[in-house]
């Protein structure tokens, strides 16, 4: 028998860049701490929400949310929860979630000029 390969635990980190939404106090649309708490409460581990333990950590790095996981987690799941939070705050009509690179998303405003060009 051939020896079995030992699997290293895959550690993945995903980012959600909220810089455009976390301006100064008077212009702030999104509270990044509230978003972090939302993710902590909603991410499911073992079929239970809020059961992060030591497998998943959610933190803030300046204007980014960092979700670090030692267990497999889907990047689309992070996008789904981000959209859910934006909908909860009532900003879904003018904020969208866009892929920035292979391990991060960025929150952006809808560009009305793009929509006008598509209609013409």
Secondary structure by P-SEA (a helix, b strand, c coil): ccbbbbbccbbbbbbbbccccccccccccccaaaaaaaaaaccccccccccccccbbbbbcccbbbbbbcccccaaaaaaaaaaaaaaacccccbbbbbccccbbbbbcccaaaaaaaac
